[in-house]
């Protein structure tokens, strides 16, 4: 009877989202451990399926549905902005400015966003930023002259800052509404959704710009934010927060410093926080040049050319998480997969730089094939690094860690885009040569990860870290809190 009751409790706990305020059963022997940052950092016998996750987890279903709608509008908006700036200015540097405006404000605001996400209700933050963005995107309707392009950058920067709060709030919320069996599936589905909406939104967005015009596209984007807010409004997201002892402004710097210290103090977290940024060293410039390549493959229809190539990018980033989840279920392989994915992506872009660029269907199809393959690899890096951070980071620090990770990613992408746009604007290198050079840089970045990070991860695996017993987990959590209290005092 006792054995039966314990089994029933284990089944119930597997279906309950993990919060820091509860205990869960983990492992085949039913060992109890506190649901701190180690609650998800356990081996599971089997990952839940996509259909079961959507069908049985109402909170995830609503968050995911809102994401689907808003991402579709986002990619409509993105393609329209690329076309608008290119048509108004004809300058590679001006188009680079759009990419930079999508990244630099994010990089600057990401640490503060992490404080907000850890201090305040994540559901409320997501709803509020959706409503703000619904208003902001309508401002693009007023931009129709080259002299007004700076105002486009201002509006876009404000939209990006709002997104810099929404994204870490969503990422930090996933472990709160999923069980350990659901977490990898949830991240893979979210990543695949982003990619699918990129593919669909880019293709339809390019077509929409040509058929119904940019103004209609901006109205559609505004409406999608309202729909997203409505879905999230019906979502319940449990959260472990600490009450603020000081005002937000006075405590922000200290909170940001704490986030950096946490990453530095815990190498297991710090290493993985650099995974996406390692890809971004060259990846930012490569994605920017993909938009420029759109004009080469479809000179008579800029929106369609950019849309086709970004659709290929979306297909790749949609396929990648699904393949990664199927092929690499052993967590011990994940650190090596992160570096290998970066190198494979770079190699694919080297090929893109070598292939002929013509409007011939076969030529465009070959380009798209390697873009798909490259971004399938990069998506594997993305989803695995996200899951590893979620598993390794305590809920009350998760927002700051993810925002710090975004700061690293956006800083690296911004620098990469600046270098690429300046090189092309000055005429120091042509587009083909730049894509090849940045592709080789990305291959080198992936190999460096394999040579530096992977040996450290393997050494920790051999030392059986992290601990999985209740006593070791409690000791680690207590030690972490003592260090943080000492730093804050």
ROLO-716742 format. One record per residue (C-alpha): x, y, z. Coordinates in Angstrom, 1 decimal. Layout:
{xx=X; yy=Y; zz=Z}
...
This chain:
{xx=0.0; yy=0.0; zz=0.0}
{xx=2.8; yy=2.4; zz=0.9}
{xx=4.6; yy=1.6; zz=-2.3}
{xx=1.4; yy=2.2; zz=-4.3}
{xx=0.8; yy=5.5; zz=-2.7}
{xx=4.4; yy=6.6; zz=-3.3}
{xx=4.0; yy=5.7; zz=-7.0}
{xx=0.8; yy=7.7; zz=-7.3}
{xx=2.5; yy=10.7; zz=-5.7}
{xx=5.3; yy=10.4; zz=-8.2}
{xx=2.9; yy=10.3; zz=-11.1}
{xx=1.1; yy=13.4; zz=-9.8}
{xx=4.3; yy=15.3; zz=-9.4}
{xx=5.4; yy=14.5; zz=-12.9}
{xx=2.3; yy=16.3; zz=-14.2}
{xx=2.7; yy=19.3; zz=-11.9}
{xx=4.7; yy=22.4; zz=-12.9}
{xx=7.8; yy=22.8; zz=-10.7}
{xx=8.1; yy=25.8; zz=-8.4}
{xx=10.6; yy=26.6; zz=-5.8}
{xx=8.0; yy=26.3; zz=-3.1}
{xx=7.4; yy=22.6; zz=-3.5}
{xx=9.1; yy=19.3; zz=-3.3}
{xx=9.2; yy=16.9; zz=-6.2}
{xx=10.1; yy=13.2; zz=-6.6}
{xx=13.0; yy=12.6; zz=-9.0}
{xx=14.8; yy=9.5; zz=-10.1}
{xx=13.6; yy=5.9; zz=-10.2}
{xx=14.0; yy=5.5; zz=-6.4}
{xx=11.6; yy=8.4; zz=-5.6}
{xx=14.3; yy=10.5; zz=-3.9}
{xx=12.9; yy=13.8; zz=-2.6}
{xx=14.7; yy=17.0; zz=-3.5}
{xx=13.8; yy=20.6; zz=-3.1}
{xx=12.5; yy=22.3; zz=-6.3}
{xx=15.2; yy=24.9; zz=-6.5}
{xx=17.4; yy=25.3; zz=-9.5}
{xx=18.2; yy=21.6; zz=-9.3}
{xx=14.6; yy=20.5; zz=-9.6}
{xx=14.7; yy=20.5; zz=-13.4}
{xx=18.3; yy=19.6; zz=-13.5}
{xx=17.6; yy=15.9; zz=-13.3}
{xx=17.6; yy=13.0; zz=-15.8}
{xx=14.1; yy=11.9; zz=-16.9}
{xx=13.1; yy=8.6; zz=-18.3}
{xx=11.1; yy=10.0; zz=-21.2}
{xx=10.3; yy=13.4; zz=-22.7}
{xx=6.6; yy=14.2; zz=-23.1}
{xx=5.3; yy=14.5; zz=-26.6}
{xx=4.3; yy=17.7; zz=-28.4}
{xx=0.6; yy=16.8; zz=-28.7}
{xx=0.4; yy=15.8; zz=-25.0}
{xx=2.1; yy=19.0; zz=-23.9}
{xx=-0.3; yy=21.2; zz=-25.8}
{xx=-3.3; yy=19.2; zz=-25.0}
{xx=-2.7; yy=18.7; zz=-21.3}
{xx=-0.9; yy=21.8; zz=-20.1}
{xx=-3.4; yy=24.7; zz=-20.4}
{xx=-1.0; yy=27.4; zz=-19.2}
{xx=1.7; yy=26.4; zz=-21.8}
{xx=-1.0; yy=26.1; zz=-24.5}
{xx=-2.2; yy=29.7; zz=-24.0}
{xx=1.3; yy=31.1; zz=-23.8}
{xx=2.3; yy=29.2; zz=-26.9}
{xx=-0.8; yy=30.3; zz=-28.8}
{xx=-0.1; yy=34.0; zz=-28.0}
{xx=3.4; yy=33.5; zz=-29.2}
{xx=2.3; yy=32.0; zz=-32.5}
{xx=0.1; yy=35.0; zz=-33.3}
{xx=2.5; yy=37.8; zz=-32.3}
{xx=5.5; yy=36.2; zz=-34.0}
{xx=3.6; yy=36.0; zz=-37.3}
{xx=2.9; yy=39.8; zz=-37.1}
{xx=6.5; yy=40.4; zz=-36.1}
{xx=7.9; yy=38.9; zz=-39.2}
{xx=5.4; yy=40.7; zz=-41.4}
{xx=6.7; yy=43.9; zz=-39.7}
{xx=10.4; yy=42.9; zz=-40.1}
{xx=10.3; yy=42.3; zz=-43.8}
{xx=8.3; yy=45.5; zz=-44.3}
{xx=10.9; yy=47.5; zz=-42.5}
{xx=13.8; yy=46.0; zz=-44.5}
{xx=12.0; yy=46.9; zz=-47.7}
{xx=11.0; yy=50.4; zz=-46.5}
{xx=14.5; yy=51.4; zz=-45.5}
{xx=16.1; yy=49.9; zz=-48.6}
{xx=13.7; yy=51.7; zz=-50.9}
{xx=14.0; yy=55.0; zz=-49.1}
{xx=17.8; yy=55.1; zz=-48.8}
{xx=19.4; yy=52.4; zz=-51.0}
{xx=22.3; yy=52.2; zz=-48.4}
{xx=23.7; yy=49.0; zz=-46.9}
{xx=24.7; yy=51.1; zz=-43.8}
{xx=21.1; yy=52.3; zz=-43.4}
{xx=19.8; yy=48.7; zz=-43.6}
{xx=22.5; yy=47.8; zz=-41.1}
{xx=21.0; yy=50.5; zz=-38.9}
{xx=17.7; yy=48.6; zz=-38.7}
{xx=19.6; yy=45.4; zz=-37.6}
{xx=21.5; yy=47.4; zz=-35.0}
{xx=18.4; yy=49.1; zz=-33.7}
{xx=16.9; yy=45.7; zz=-33.2}
{xx=19.9; yy=44.6; zz=-31.2}
{xx=21.6; yy=47.5; zz=-29.3}
{xx=18.6; yy=48.8; zz=-27.4}
{xx=18.0; yy=45.1; zz=-26.4}
{xx=21.6; yy=44.7; zz=-25.2}
{xx=21.4; yy=47.9; zz=-23.1}
{xx=18.0; yy=47.2; zz=-21.6}
{xx=18.4; yy=43.4; zz=-21.1}
{xx=20.0; yy=43.6; zz=-17.6}
{xx=17.3; yy=45.9; zz=-16.3}
{xx=14.7; yy=43.7; zz=-17.9}
{xx=16.1; yy=40.8; zz=-15.9}
{xx=15.6; yy=42.8; zz=-12.7}
{xx=11.9; yy=43.4; zz=-13.7}
{xx=11.4; yy=39.8; zz=-14.6}
{xx=12.8; yy=38.6; zz=-11.2}
{xx=11.0; yy=41.2; zz=-9.1}
{xx=7.6; yy=41.6; zz=-10.7}
{xx=4.8; yy=39.4; zz=-12.1}
{xx=6.0; yy=38.0; zz=-15.4}
{xx=2.5; yy=37.5; zz=-16.7}
{xx=1.7; yy=41.2; zz=-16.1}
{xx=4.9; yy=42.3; zz=-17.7}
{xx=4.2; yy=40.2; zz=-20.9}
{xx=0.7; yy=41.6; zz=-21.2}
{xx=1.9; yy=45.2; zz=-20.6}
{xx=4.6; yy=45.0; zz=-23.2}
{xx=2.3; yy=43.5; zz=-25.8}
{xx=-0.1; yy=46.5; zz=-25.3}
{xx=2.7; yy=49.0; zz=-25.6}
{xx=4.0; yy=47.4; zz=-28.8}
{xx=0.5; yy=47.3; zz=-30.3}
{xx=0.6; yy=51.1; zz=-30.2}
{xx=4.2; yy=51.7; zz=-31.1}
{xx=4.1; yy=49.8; zz=-34.4}
{xx=1.4; yy=52.1; zz=-35.8}
{xx=4.0; yy=54.9; zz=-35.8}
{xx=5.7; yy=53.3; zz=-38.8}
{xx=2.6; yy=54.3; zz=-40.8}
{xx=4.0; yy=57.9; zz=-40.7}
{xx=7.4; yy=57.1; zz=-42.2}
{xx=7.5; yy=57.8; zz=-45.9}
{xx=10.5; yy=60.1; zz=-46.6}
{xx=14.2; yy=59.5; zz=-46.4}
{xx=14.5; yy=62.3; zz=-43.8}
{xx=12.1; yy=60.4; zz=-41.5}
{xx=14.2; yy=57.3; zz=-41.3}
{xx=15.8; yy=58.4; zz=-38.0}
{xx=12.3; yy=58.4; zz=-36.5}
{xx=11.8; yy=54.9; zz=-37.7}
{xx=14.9; yy=54.0; zz=-35.7}
{xx=13.4; yy=55.6; zz=-32.6}
{xx=10.1; yy=53.8; zz=-32.9}
{xx=11.9; yy=50.5; zz=-33.6}
{xx=14.1; yy=51.0; zz=-30.6}
{xx=11.1; yy=51.5; zz=-28.3}
{xx=9.5; yy=48.4; zz=-29.7}
{xx=12.7; yy=46.4; zz=-29.1}
{xx=13.0; yy=47.6; zz=-25.5}
{xx=9.5; yy=46.4; zz=-24.8}
{xx=10.5; yy=43.0; zz=-26.4}
{xx=13.6; yy=42.9; zz=-24.2}
{xx=11.2; yy=42.6; zz=-21.2}
{xx=8.8; yy=40.2; zz=-22.8}
{xx=11.3; yy=37.6; zz=-24.1}
{xx=13.2; yy=36.9; zz=-20.8}
{xx=9.8; yy=36.9; zz=-19.0}
{xx=8.6; yy=34.2; zz=-21.3}
{xx=11.8; yy=32.2; zz=-21.1}
{xx=11.9; yy=32.4; zz=-17.3}
{xx=8.3; yy=31.4; zz=-17.1}
{xx=8.6; yy=28.1; zz=-19.0}
{xx=10.1; yy=26.1; zz=-16.1}
{xx=7.3; yy=27.5; zz=-13.8}
{xx=4.5; yy=26.0; zz=-16.0}
{xx=6.2; yy=22.8; zz=-17.0}
{xx=7.5; yy=19.6; zz=-15.4}
{xx=11.0; yy=18.2; zz=-15.9}
{xx=9.5; yy=15.8; zz=-18.5}
{xx=7.9; yy=18.8; zz=-20.4}
{xx=10.7; yy=21.4; zz=-20.3}
{xx=12.8; yy=20.2; zz=-23.2}
{xx=9.7; yy=19.6; zz=-25.3}
{xx=8.3; yy=23.0; zz=-24.4}
{xx=11.6; yy=24.8; zz=-25.4}
{xx=11.9; yy=22.8; zz=-28.6}
{xx=8.3; yy=23.7; zz=-29.5}
{xx=8.8; yy=27.4; zz=-28.7}
{xx=12.0; yy=27.4; zz=-30.8}
{xx=10.3; yy=25.6; zz=-33.7}
{xx=7.3; yy=28.0; zz=-33.4}
{xx=9.7; yy=31.0; zz=-33.7}
{xx=11.2; yy=29.4; zz=-36.7}
{xx=7.9; yy=28.3; zz=-38.3}
{xx=6.5; yy=31.8; zz=-37.9}
{xx=9.8; yy=33.2; zz=-39.4}
{xx=9.3; yy=31.0; zz=-42.4}
{xx=5.6; yy=31.7; zz=-42.8}
{xx=5.8; yy=35.3; zz=-41.8}
{xx=8.7; yy=36.1; zz=-44.0}
{xx=7.2; yy=34.4; zz=-47.0}
{xx=3.7; yy=35.9; zz=-46.5}
{xx=5.2; yy=39.2; zz=-45.3}
{xx=7.2; yy=39.6; zz=-48.5}
{xx=4.1; yy=38.8; zz=-50.5}
{xx=1.9; yy=41.1; zz=-48.4}
{xx=4.3; yy=44.0; zz=-48.9}
{xx=4.0; yy=43.5; zz=-52.7}
{xx=0.2; yy=42.9; zz=-52.8}
{xx=-1.5; yy=44.9; zz=-50.0}
{xx=1.3; yy=47.4; zz=-49.1}
{xx=3.4; yy=48.2; zz=-46.0}
{xx=0.6; yy=50.1; zz=-44.2}
{xx=-1.6; yy=47.1; zz=-44.1}
{xx=1.3; yy=45.0; zz=-42.8}
{xx=1.8; yy=47.4; zz=-39.8}
{xx=-1.9; yy=47.3; zz=-38.9}
{xx=-1.7; yy=43.5; zz=-38.9}
{xx=1.3; yy=43.5; zz=-36.6}
{xx=-0.5; yy=45.8; zz=-34.1}
{xx=-3.5; yy=43.5; zz=-34.0}
{xx=-1.4; yy=40.4; zz=-33.3}
{xx=0.0; yy=42.0; zz=-30.1}
{xx=-3.5; yy=42.5; zz=-28.9}
{xx=-4.4; yy=38.9; zz=-29.6}
{xx=-1.2; yy=37.7; zz=-27.8}
{xx=-2.1; yy=39.8; zz=-24.7}
{xx=-5.6; yy=38.2; zz=-24.6}
{xx=-4.1; yy=34.7; zz=-24.6}
{xx=-1.6; yy=35.5; zz=-21.9}
{xx=-4.3; yy=37.1; zz=-19.8}
{xx=-5.9; yy=33.7; zz=-19.3}
{xx=-2.6; yy=32.0; zz=-18.2}
{xx=-1.6; yy=31.2; zz=-14.6}
{xx=2.2; yy=31.4; zz=-14.0}
{xx=3.4; yy=30.5; zz=-10.5}
{xx=6.6; yy=32.4; zz=-9.7}
{xx=9.2; yy=32.5; zz=-6.9}
{xx=10.1; yy=36.2; zz=-6.3}
{xx=11.8; yy=38.1; zz=-3.6}
{xx=10.2; yy=41.4; zz=-2.4}
{xx=12.3; yy=44.5; zz=-3.4}
{xx=14.0; yy=46.1; zz=-0.4}
{xx=14.9; yy=49.2; zz=-2.4}
{xx=13.4; yy=51.2; zz=-5.2}
{xx=13.9; yy=49.7; zz=-8.7}
{xx=16.2; yy=52.5; zz=-9.8}
{xx=18.4; yy=52.3; zz=-6.7}
{xx=18.6; yy=48.6; zz=-6.7}
{xx=19.0; yy=48.0; zz=-10.5}
{xx=22.8; yy=48.3; zz=-10.6}
{xx=23.2; yy=46.0; zz=-7.7}
{xx=20.8; yy=43.5; zz=-9.2}
{xx=22.7; yy=43.6; zz=-12.5}
{xx=26.0; yy=43.1; zz=-10.7}
{xx=24.5; yy=40.2; zz=-8.8}
{xx=23.5; yy=38.6; zz=-12.1}
{xx=27.0; yy=38.9; zz=-13.5}
{xx=28.5; yy=37.6; zz=-10.2}
{xx=26.2; yy=34.6; zz=-10.3}
{xx=27.4; yy=33.7; zz=-13.8}
{xx=31.0; yy=34.2; zz=-12.7}
{xx=30.6; yy=32.2; zz=-9.5}
{xx=28.9; yy=29.3; zz=-11.2}
{xx=31.0; yy=28.3; zz=-14.2}
{xx=28.4; yy=25.6; zz=-15.2}
{xx=26.0; yy=28.5; zz=-15.8}
{xx=28.5; yy=31.0; zz=-17.1}
{xx=29.8; yy=28.7; zz=-19.8}
{xx=26.4; yy=28.0; zz=-21.2}
{xx=25.4; yy=31.7; zz=-21.1}
{xx=28.1; yy=32.3; zz=-23.7}
{xx=26.9; yy=29.6; zz=-26.1}
{xx=24.5; yy=31.8; zz=-28.2}
{xx=27.0; yy=34.7; zz=-28.1}
{xx=29.7; yy=32.4; zz=-29.6}
{xx=27.4; yy=31.8; zz=-32.6}
{xx=26.6; yy=35.6; zz=-32.7}
{xx=30.2; yy=36.6; zz=-33.2}
{xx=29.8; yy=36.0; zz=-36.9}
{xx=26.1; yy=35.1; zz=-37.0}
{xx=24.9; yy=38.7; zz=-36.6}
{xx=26.7; yy=39.8; zz=-39.7}
{xx=25.6; yy=36.7; zz=-41.7}
{xx=21.9; yy=37.3; zz=-41.0}
{xx=22.3; yy=41.0; zz=-42.0}
{xx=24.0; yy=40.0; zz=-45.2}
{xx=21.2; yy=37.5; zz=-45.9}
{xx=18.8; yy=40.5; zz=-46.3}
{xx=21.2; yy=42.1; zz=-48.8}
{xx=21.4; yy=38.8; zz=-50.7}
{xx=17.7; yy=39.0; zz=-51.2}
{xx=18.1; yy=41.9; zz=-53.7}
{xx=20.6; yy=39.8; zz=-55.7}
{xx=18.3; yy=36.9; zz=-56.1}
{xx=15.2; yy=38.9; zz=-56.9}
{xx=16.2; yy=42.4; zz=-58.1}
{xx=12.8; yy=43.1; zz=-59.5}
{xx=10.9; yy=42.2; zz=-56.2}
{xx=12.9; yy=43.1; zz=-53.1}
{xx=10.3; yy=42.0; zz=-50.7}
{xx=9.9; yy=38.6; zz=-52.3}
{xx=13.7; yy=38.1; zz=-52.5}
{xx=14.2; yy=38.8; zz=-48.8}
{xx=11.1; yy=36.8; zz=-47.9}
{xx=12.3; yy=33.7; zz=-49.7}
{xx=15.7; yy=33.7; zz=-48.0}
{xx=14.3; yy=34.4; zz=-44.6}
{xx=11.7; yy=31.7; zz=-45.1}
{xx=14.6; yy=29.3; zz=-45.7}
{xx=16.2; yy=30.6; zz=-42.5}
{xx=12.9; yy=29.9; zz=-40.7}
{xx=12.6; yy=26.4; zz=-42.1}
{xx=16.1; yy=25.6; zz=-40.8}
{xx=15.5; yy=27.0; zz=-37.3}
{xx=12.2; yy=25.1; zz=-37.3}
{xx=13.8; yy=21.8; zz=-38.3}
{xx=16.8; yy=22.1; zz=-36.0}
{xx=15.0; yy=21.9; zz=-32.6}
{xx=13.0; yy=18.9; zz=-33.7}
{xx=16.1; yy=17.0; zz=-34.9}
{xx=18.0; yy=18.0; zz=-31.8}
{xx=15.4; yy=16.7; zz=-29.5}
{xx=15.2; yy=13.4; zz=-31.4}
{xx=18.9; yy=12.8; zz=-31.9}
{xx=20.5; yy=14.2; zz=-28.7}
{xx=18.5; yy=13.1; zz=-25.7}
{xx=21.6; yy=12.3; zz=-23.7}
{xx=22.5; yy=15.5; zz=-21.8}
{xx=26.1; yy=14.5; zz=-21.7}
{xx=26.3; yy=15.1; zz=-25.5}
{xx=24.8; yy=18.6; zz=-25.3}
{xx=28.0; yy=20.7; zz=-24.7}
{xx=29.7; yy=19.2; zz=-27.7}
{xx=26.6; yy=19.6; zz=-29.8}
{xx=26.6; yy=23.3; zz=-29.0}
{xx=30.0; yy=23.9; zz=-30.5}
{xx=29.5; yy=21.5; zz=-33.5}
{xx=26.3; yy=23.3; zz=-34.4}
{xx=28.2; yy=26.6; zz=-34.6}
{xx=30.8; yy=25.2; zz=-36.9}
{xx=28.3; yy=23.5; zz=-39.2}
{xx=26.3; yy=26.8; zz=-39.5}
{xx=29.5; yy=28.6; zz=-40.5}
{xx=30.5; yy=26.0; zz=-43.1}
{xx=27.1; yy=26.2; zz=-44.7}
{xx=27.4; yy=30.0; zz=-45.1}
{xx=30.9; yy=29.6; zz=-46.7}
{xx=29.1; yy=27.5; zz=-49.3}
{xx=26.4; yy=30.2; zz=-49.7}
{xx=29.2; yy=32.7; zz=-50.4}
{xx=30.7; yy=30.5; zz=-53.1}
{xx=27.5; yy=29.5; zz=-55.0}
{xx=26.3; yy=31.6; zz=-58.0}
{xx=23.7; yy=34.2; zz=-57.2}
{xx=21.1; yy=34.4; zz=-60.0}
{xx=17.4; yy=34.6; zz=-60.2}
{xx=17.3; yy=31.1; zz=-61.8}
{xx=15.2; yy=28.8; zz=-59.8}
{xx=17.8; yy=26.1; zz=-59.3}
{xx=20.4; yy=28.7; zz=-58.1}
{xx=17.9; yy=30.1; zz=-55.5}
{xx=16.9; yy=26.6; zz=-54.4}
{xx=20.6; yy=25.7; zz=-53.7}
{xx=21.1; yy=28.9; zz=-51.7}
{xx=18.0; yy=28.1; zz=-49.7}
{xx=19.1; yy=24.5; zz=-49.1}
{xx=22.3; yy=25.6; zz=-47.4}
{xx=20.6; yy=28.4; zz=-45.5}
{xx=18.1; yy=25.8; zz=-44.2}
{xx=21.0; yy=23.5; zz=-43.2}
{xx=23.0; yy=26.3; zz=-41.5}
{xx=20.2; yy=27.6; zz=-39.4}
{xx=19.0; yy=24.1; zz=-38.5}
{xx=22.4; yy=23.7; zz=-36.9}
{xx=22.3; yy=27.0; zz=-35.2}
{xx=18.8; yy=26.3; zz=-33.8}
{xx=20.2; yy=23.2; zz=-32.1}
{xx=22.7; yy=25.4; zz=-30.3}
{xx=19.9; yy=27.8; zz=-29.4}
{xx=17.4; yy=25.3; zz=-27.9}
{xx=19.9; yy=23.2; zz=-26.0}
{xx=21.7; yy=26.2; zz=-24.4}
{xx=18.3; yy=27.5; zz=-23.4}
{xx=17.3; yy=24.3; zz=-21.7}
{xx=20.7; yy=23.9; zz=-20.0}
{xx=20.4; yy=27.4; zz=-18.5}
{xx=16.8; yy=26.8; zz=-17.4}
{xx=17.9; yy=23.6; zz=-15.7}
{xx=21.0; yy=25.0; zz=-14.0}
{xx=19.6; yy=28.4; zz=-12.7}
{xx=17.4; yy=29.0; zz=-9.7}
{xx=14.0; yy=30.5; zz=-10.4}
{xx=14.6; yy=33.7; zz=-8.5}
{xx=17.8; yy=34.4; zz=-10.5}
{xx=16.6; yy=33.0; zz=-13.8}
{xx=15.4; yy=36.4; zz=-15.3}
{xx=18.7; yy=38.1; zz=-14.6}
{xx=20.7; yy=35.2; zz=-16.0}
{xx=18.7; yy=35.1; zz=-19.2}
{xx=18.9; yy=38.9; zz=-19.5}
{xx=22.6; yy=38.7; zz=-19.1}
{xx=22.8; yy=36.0; zz=-21.7}
{xx=20.8; yy=38.3; zz=-24.1}
{xx=23.2; yy=41.2; zz=-23.3}
{xx=26.0; yy=39.0; zz=-24.5}
{xx=24.1; yy=37.8; zz=-27.6}
{xx=23.0; yy=41.2; zz=-28.7}
{xx=26.3; yy=42.8; zz=-28.0}
{xx=28.1; yy=40.2; zz=-30.1}
{xx=25.5; yy=40.4; zz=-32.9}
{xx=25.6; yy=44.2; zz=-32.9}
{xx=29.4; yy=44.3; zz=-33.3}
{xx=29.2; yy=41.7; zz=-36.0}
{xx=26.6; yy=43.7; zz=-37.9}
{xx=28.6; yy=46.9; zz=-37.6}
{xx=31.7; yy=45.4; zz=-38.9}
{xx=29.9; yy=43.8; zz=-41.9}
{xx=27.9; yy=46.9; zz=-42.8}
{xx=31.0; yy=49.2; zz=-42.6}
{xx=33.0; yy=46.8; zz=-44.7}
{xx=30.3; yy=46.7; zz=-47.4}
{xx=29.4; yy=50.5; zz=-47.3}
{xx=33.1; yy=51.4; zz=-47.7}
{xx=33.5; yy=48.9; zz=-50.6}
{xx=36.5; yy=47.2; zz=-48.9}
{xx=34.9; yy=43.8; zz=-49.7}
{xx=32.1; yy=42.6; zz=-51.8}
{xx=29.1; yy=40.7; zz=-50.5}
{xx=30.3; yy=37.3; zz=-51.5}
{xx=33.7; yy=37.8; zz=-49.9}
{xx=32.2; yy=39.1; zz=-46.7}
{xx=29.8; yy=36.1; zz=-46.4}
{xx=32.7; yy=33.7; zz=-46.9}
{xx=34.9; yy=35.5; zz=-44.3}
{xx=32.2; yy=35.6; zz=-41.7}
{xx=31.4; yy=31.9; zz=-42.4}
{xx=35.0; yy=30.9; zz=-41.7}
{xx=35.0; yy=33.0; zz=-38.5}
{xx=31.9; yy=31.1; zz=-37.3}
{xx=33.6; yy=27.8; zz=-38.1}
{xx=36.6; yy=28.9; zz=-36.0}
{xx=34.3; yy=30.0; zz=-33.2}
{xx=32.6; yy=26.6; zz=-33.1}
{xx=36.0; yy=24.8; zz=-33.0}
{xx=37.2; yy=27.1; zz=-30.2}
{xx=34.1; yy=26.1; zz=-28.2}
{xx=34.8; yy=22.4; zz=-28.7}
{xx=38.4; yy=22.9; zz=-27.6}
{xx=37.8; yy=25.1; zz=-24.6}
{xx=34.4; yy=24.5; zz=-23.1}
{xx=33.7; yy=20.8; zz=-23.9}
{xx=36.7; yy=19.5; zz=-21.9}
{xx=35.6; yy=21.4; zz=-18.8}
{xx=32.1; yy=20.1; zz=-19.1}
{xx=33.4; yy=16.5; zz=-19.5}
{xx=35.6; yy=16.9; zz=-16.4}
{xx=32.6; yy=17.9; zz=-14.3}
{xx=30.5; yy=15.0; zz=-15.7}
{xx=33.3; yy=12.6; zz=-14.6}
{xx=33.2; yy=14.2; zz=-11.1}
{xx=29.4; yy=13.4; zz=-11.0}
{xx=28.4; yy=17.1; zz=-10.8}
{xx=25.8; yy=18.4; zz=-10.0}
{xx=24.7; yy=16.5; zz=-6.9}
{xx=21.3; yy=14.8; zz=-7.1}
{xx=20.7; yy=13.8; zz=-3.5}
{xx=18.5; yy=15.9; zz=-1.3}
{xx=21.3; yy=16.7; zz=1.1}
{xx=23.7; yy=17.9; zz=-1.6}
{xx=21.0; yy=19.9; zz=-3.3}
{xx=20.0; yy=21.7; zz=0.0}
{xx=23.7; yy=22.3; zz=0.7}
{xx=24.3; yy=23.9; zz=-2.7}
{xx=21.1; yy=26.1; zz=-2.5}
{xx=22.0; yy=27.2; zz=1.1}
{xx=25.6; yy=28.1; zz=0.1}
{xx=24.4; yy=30.1; zz=-2.8}
{xx=22.0; yy=32.1; zz=-0.7}
{xx=24.7; yy=32.8; zz=1.9}
{xx=27.0; yy=34.1; zz=-0.7}
{xx=24.3; yy=36.4; zz=-2.2}
{xx=23.4; yy=37.7; zz=1.2}
{xx=27.0; yy=38.5; zz=2.0}
{xx=27.5; yy=40.3; zz=-1.4}
{xx=24.3; yy=42.4; zz=-0.8}
{xx=25.3; yy=43.4; zz=2.7}
